[in-house]
Every structure is written in C-alpha cells, then in structure tokens.
Amino acid sequence: MPTVGRRVTAPGAGARRTRVPAALARACHPAPTVAVTAVAVLLAAVADAGLRTGAVVGAAVLTGQLSIGWSNDLLDADRDAQVGRTDKPVAAGEVSRAAVRAALAVVLLLCAVASLALGPAAGLVHLVAVVGSGWAYNVGLKRTVWSAVPYVVAFGSLPAVVWLAADSRLPPAWVAATGALLGLGAHLLNVLPDLADDAATHVRGLPHRLGARGSGLLALGSLTAASAATVVGPAGPTPGWAWVVLVAVAALAVAAPRAGGRAPFLAALVIALTDVVLLAVRGL
C-alpha cells in the first residue's frame, strides 16, 4: 500500500549518482591532468613562489587541465564511439554530454578566477598560452601536421605563468626550453598508443605522419635534449653527478630503439621522469 508524502527513489538512482562523478574523473584524462598540475606546483617551489601563490597556481592549472581533458572527450565522443573506445566514459554513455558541458562551465569559471588571481600577466599567459593551446589542439590542430605546436607552446609557457605570478619576471631561458621540449615529448608519447584508432577516424597529426618508429625516436631526442638543458642551463658550475645522469640518459636513448618493441616508449617515459627530477634539483 503506497505511503502518502513519502519520496520513493528509483532502484539504481543512488548508484547512478555515484557513477557520474567517477565517470567524470576518468573523462578528464586524470594521468596527464595530475602530472601537469604536479609539475606546475613543482615549478612554484623552484621559483620560490610561496605557499599561497603555489596553491593558486595549482588550482588554476588543475581547473585548466580539467577543462582540456573534458573538452577532448566531449569533442571526440562520436569518433571514440566509432572505434569502440569503451575506456572513454562519454563515448561509452557512462556520463551524459550535458553533464560534461555543465562540468566544463564550472571549471572554466574557476580557472578564470584562479588564473587572474595570479596577476594580470600570469593570468593572461595561462588562459591564452596554456589553456588556450590545449583547446586549440582539441578543436582541430590535433588533425594537422602542427599538432605538436599546442604542446610546445603550453609546456614552454607554463614556467612563465609561475615566475610572473611569483615576482613579475620571466623564468630562466633553460627552464622555458626544458618545458617546451617536454611538451613535444609529451605529445608524441600521448598519441603513440592511439595511432591505430586515430588512423581509422582520419586523424593525421604529426605523430601519425612520422609513424610509430619516427615518433618514438623524436620523443627520445626531444626528452634527451630537455635533460641536456637542465644539466647545462643553470648558472654556475655543473656538478659531476649531473653529467653522469646526462650520459646515462643519452645511452638509454641510443639503446632503446635497438631493443625494439615497447622499449623506446618505456625509455622515453623514464627520461621524461628524469627530466622532471632534474628540473627540480637543478632549479632549487
């Protein structure tokens, strides 16, 4: 017998409410979102920006990266569904496009507020050069030979955001160069696992034109160059251990292609992590 005035919840509604945030979290490309945010916070420590500024940098970069990740999955939903990407929550129907659009509106507003809180110059660089580059990639540049440019510009500009927020100056040239080279490597590593799916949906960015081997070699080269920038870039004498690390990185970059298989990809990941550590140690 029905109870008057009592709210009846449809079976599974609570589970659906729980699944939507989880699907949104997976749709934001969590690994690169967390990685880029962590690098930004690390740069804030290198620039001696202080806790408050470092926290605002983290908030601005996190919300910006969330917007880039969600817009990527939203814009690619039809293409991802075409190739059966069950790991893509929007394409798989785990979260509605309306929910993603609503999340995008929120994080874009938060990103604008946090970015401008860093100061006009830092905020403008972040919104235009970093976030804007990510959106430009998603909207169309990913399908062109210029697909690496947004990554190079965004990663190369990220240090400027931090240094301008810290004390209204530009970062050392070696830091910006390291960022740009890491950006090129990140683009190539990010696309390599999806080359076949992209080819099936007529995406022809730089990695697709170079092929798996060419992209792997270029990734190794750019990331090794980033290592060199962190070793020889800072002022003052270069410590002996830094030269040892650079030689080890170069040896790994040369040996990995000869091993074949996934070795170049895995070696590039190791070198990228090494570059981030070198950037922190040499910059502090």
C-alpha positions in Angstrom: 0.0 0.0 0.0 1.5 3.4 -1.0 2.6 5.8 1.7 1.4 9.4 1.2 4.1 12.0 1.2 7.0 9.6 1.1 9.6 10.0 -1.6 10.3 6.8 -3.5 13.8 6.5 -5.0 14.0 4.5 -8.2 16.2 1.5 -7.9 19.7 2.2 -9.0 19.5 6.0 -8.8 22.0 6.2 -5.9 24.4 4.0 -7.9 24.0 6.3 -10.9 24.7 9.4 -8.8 27.9 7.6 -7.6 28.9 6.6 -11.1 28.7 10.0 -12.7 31.5 11.6 -10.6 33.6 8.6 -11.2 33.0 8.8 -15.0 33.7 12.5 -15.0 37.0 11.8 -13.2 38.0 9.3 -15.8 36.9 11.5 -18.7 39.2 14.3 -17.6 42.3 12.3 -18.6 43.4 12.0 -15.0 47.0 11.0 -15.5 48.1 14.0 -17.6 45.9 16.3 -15.6 47.5 15.3 -12.3 51.0 15.2 -13.9 50.8 18.7 -15.4 49.4 20.1 -12.1 52.2 18.5 -10.1 54.8 19.9 -12.5 53.2 23.4 -12.1 53.3 23.1 -8.3 56.9 21.9 -8.5 57.8 24.9 -10.7 56.3 27.1 -8.0 58.7 25.6 -5.5 61.6 26.1 -7.8 60.6 29.7 -8.3 60.2 30.2 -4.6 56.7 31.5 -5.1 55.5 30.8 -1.6 52.7 28.6 -0.3 49.8 30.9 -1.2 50.9 31.5 -4.8 51.8 27.9 -5.2 48.3 26.8 -4.1 46.7 29.3 -6.5 49.0 28.1 -9.3 47.9 24.5 -8.6 44.2 25.5 -8.6 44.5 27.4 -11.8 46.4 24.7 -13.6 44.2 21.9 -12.3 41.0 23.6 -13.4 42.5 24.4 -16.8 43.7 20.9 -17.3 40.3 19.5 -16.3 38.7 21.7 -19.0 41.1 20.5 -21.6 40.5 16.8 -20.7 36.8 17.1 -20.6 36.6 19.1 -23.8 38.8 16.5 -25.5 36.5 13.6 -24.6 33.4 15.6 -25.4 34.6 16.7 -28.9 35.9 13.2 -29.7 32.9 11.3 -28.4 31.5 10.3 -31.8 34.9 9.3 -33.1 35.7 7.3 -30.0 32.3 5.5 -30.2 33.1 4.7 -33.9 36.2 2.7 -32.9 34.6 1.2 -29.8 36.6 3.0 -27.1 35.0 1.6 -24.0 37.6 3.4 -21.9 36.1 6.7 -22.8 33.1 7.5 -20.5 31.4 10.0 -22.8 31.6 7.7 -25.8 30.5 4.7 -23.7 27.5 6.5 -22.4 28.6 6.4 -18.8 28.2 10.1 -18.4 25.9 12.4 -20.4 27.3 15.1 -22.7 25.1 17.6 -20.8 26.8 16.7 -17.5 30.3 17.2 -19.1 29.2 20.6 -20.5 28.0 21.6 -17.1 31.3 20.5 -15.5 33.2 22.4 -18.2 31.3 25.6 -17.4 32.1 25.3 -13.8 35.8 24.6 -14.2 36.3 27.3 -16.8 34.8 29.9 -14.5 37.0 28.6 -11.6 40.1 28.6 -14.0 39.5 32.2 -15.0 39.1 33.3 -11.4 42.2 31.4 -10.2 44.3 32.5 -13.2 43.5 36.2 -12.8 44.2 35.9 -9.0 47.9 35.2 -10.0 48.0 38.7 -11.6 47.1 40.1 -15.0 50.2 39.0 -16.8 50.4 35.5 -15.3 46.7 35.0 -15.7 46.7 36.1 -19.4 49.6 33.8 -20.2 47.9 30.8 -18.5 44.5 31.4 -20.1 45.8 32.1 -23.6 49.1 30.2 -24.0 48.4 27.2 -21.8 44.7 26.6 -21.6 44.0 28.1 -25.0 46.7 25.9 -26.6 45.0 22.8 -25.1 41.7 23.8 -26.5 43.2 24.7 -29.9 44.6 21.2 -30.0 41.2 19.6 -29.2 39.3 21.7 -31.6 41.3 21.0 -34.7 45.1 21.2 -34.6 45.4 17.6 -33.5 44.4 16.6 -37.0 47.2 18.6 -38.7 50.9 18.5 -39.1 51.0 21.3 -36.5 49.6 19.0 -33.8 52.8 19.4 -31.6 52.6 23.2 -31.5 50.0 23.5 -28.8 52.0 21.2 -26.5 55.3 23.0 -27.1 53.6 26.4 -26.5 51.7 25.3 -23.5 54.6 23.5 -21.7 57.0 26.2 -22.7 54.7 28.9 -21.3 53.9 27.2 -18.0 57.1 28.3 -16.3 56.3 31.9 -17.4 52.9 31.7 -15.6 54.7 30.6 -12.4 57.6 33.1 -12.5 55.3 36.0 -13.4 53.0 35.1 -10.5 55.9 34.7 -8.1 57.7 38.1 -8.7 56.6 39.5 -12.1 59.7 38.2 -14.0 60.2 35.7 -16.8 61.8 32.3 -16.0 65.4 31.5 -17.0 65.6 30.5 -20.6 66.7 27.0 -19.8 63.5 26.4 -17.8 61.3 27.5 -20.7 63.3 25.4 -23.1 63.0 22.4 -20.9 59.3 22.9 -20.7 58.9 23.2 -24.5 61.0 20.1 -25.1 59.0 18.1 -22.5 55.8 19.3 -24.3 57.0 17.9 -27.6 57.9 14.6 -25.9 54.6 14.5 -24.1 52.6 15.0 -27.3 54.4 12.1 -29.0 54.1 9.8 -26.0 50.4 10.6 -25.6 49.5 9.8 -29.1 51.6 6.7 -29.7 49.1 4.2 -28.1 46.2 5.6 -30.2 47.8 5.6 -33.6 45.6 2.8 -35.0 42.3 4.2 -33.7 43.2 7.7 -34.9 44.0 6.4 -38.4 40.6 4.7 -38.5 39.0 8.1 -37.9 41.2 10.1 -40.3 43.2 12.0 -37.6 46.6 12.9 -39.2 48.7 14.8 -36.7 52.5 14.9 -36.7 52.9 11.5 -34.9 50.7 9.8 -37.4 52.8 11.2 -40.3 56.0 10.2 -38.6 54.8 6.7 -37.7 55.4 4.8 -34.5 59.1 4.5 -35.0 59.7 8.0 -36.1 57.6 9.4 -33.3 59.4 7.2 -30.7 62.8 8.5 -32.0 61.7 12.1 -31.9 60.3 11.7 -28.4 63.6 10.2 -27.2 65.5 13.0 -28.9 63.4 15.9 -27.5 63.4 14.4 -24.0 67.1 13.9 -24.1 67.6 17.5 -25.2 65.4 18.5 -22.2 67.8 16.6 -20.0 70.8 18.5 -21.5 69.0 21.8 -20.9 68.6 21.0 -17.2 72.2 19.9 -16.9 74.0 22.8 -18.7 71.4 25.5 -18.4 71.6 26.8 -14.8 74.3 29.3 -13.9 77.4 28.2 -12.2 79.5 25.0 -12.4 77.7 21.8 -13.4 78.1 19.1 -10.7 79.6 15.9 -11.7 76.6 13.8 -10.8 74.5 15.8 -13.4 76.9 14.9 -16.2 76.7 11.2 -15.1 72.9 11.4 -15.3 73.0 13.1 -18.8 75.4 10.4 -20.1 73.0 7.7 -18.7 70.0 9.3 -20.4 71.8 9.6 -23.7 72.9 5.9 -23.5 69.3 4.9 -22.8 68.0 6.9 -25.7 70.5 5.3 -28.1 70.0 1.7 -26.8 66.2 1.7 -26.6 65.4 1.8 -30.4 67.8 -1.1 -30.9 65.8 -3.2 -28.4 62.6 -2.6 -30.4 59.1 -3.3 -29.2 57.9 -1.0 -26.4 61.4 -0.2 -25.3 61.6 3.2 -26.9 58.2 4.2 -25.4 59.2 3.0 -21.9 62.6 4.6 -22.2 61.0 7.9 -23.1 58.8 7.7 -20.0 61.9 7.1 -17.8 63.7 10.0 -19.4 60.7 12.3 -19.0 60.5 11.5 -15.3 64.3 12.0 -15.0 63.8 15.4 -16.7 61.3 16.5 -14.1 63.5 15.4 -11.2 66.5 17.2 -12.8 64.4 20.4 -13.3 63.5 20.3 -9.6 67.0 19.6 -8.3 68.9 21.9 -10.6 66.3 24.7 -10.2 66.2 24.7 -6.4 
